[in-house]
Amino acid sequence: MKSYLQAYLRTGRDERGDVPGWVMITVMSAGLVAILTAVAGPQLRSMLENALSAVGG
């Protein structure tokens, strides 16, 4: 176990990680939310207003 840890520490990990990959995932997620909001936004707003008016009496 000790030799595995020493070998792991000797390899010199990259501390930055996969920054471009995370940026791409974030941008794609934001784009997906924007598209869904544009397509389904009016229907979701209508459903919410109907539900609130039914509860509010």
Contacts in CASP RR format, 6 or more apart in sequence:
PFRMAT RR
TARGET T0000
AUTHOR 0000-0000-0000
METHOD contacts of the structure
MODEL  1
MKSYLQAYLRTGRDERGDVPGWVMITVMSAGLVAILTAVAGPQLRSMLEN
ALSAVGG
END
